[in-house]
Amino acid sequence: MSWVEVVSLKDKCASNAYFSFNKGKTYTSKVGTQDTKGTYKIAYGILYSKSGGKLEIAVEINTLAIDSLSLTMRRSGNAEILTLVKR
C-alpha cells in the first residue's frame, strides 16, 4: 500500500490506512485514528463514497485489479495517489 502526494512525493501515512469494500456497496475505513463507514458506487472510472451526512466524495480509479486498487485524489488542489493491496 502507498499514499503519495504527487508533487512532493511525500508519503501520506500509508501504513496507517485501511479500507474494506463490501459486496453490499458499503465500506469501512481507518486512516490514522479516524474510523469511517458509508456507502460507495463505481461509475465511469470514478469511485464515489458517502459517509453519514457528509458530502459525496469522488476519486479517479487508475487501476482496479483482483488484488489491488489505485486511486487519484485531489485535496486542496494537490494530487495524491492511493494504492491499496488486498490482504
SULGI-V493965 format. One line per field, one symbol per residue. phi: phi as a letter, one per 30 degrees, with the letter a starting at -180 (. if undefined). psi: psi as a letter, one per 20 degrees, with the letter a starting at -180 (. if undefined). burial: # if it has 9 or more other C-alpha atoms within 8 Angstrom, else .. A space follows every 10 residues. Layout:
phi = ???
psi = ???
burial = ???
This chain:
phi = .bbbdddcid dciedcbbbb ccedicbbbb bicccbbacb abbhibccbb bhddddcbbd cdbbbdbabc bccbbhicdb ccccbdc
psi = qqoppggikp pllhikppqo pqhjkqqqqo odjopqqbrr qppljpopqp pcjrqqppqp ogqorhjqpp qpqopkippp ppoqpp.
burial = .#####.... #.##..#.#. ....###### #.....#### .....##### #......### ##.....### ####...### ####...
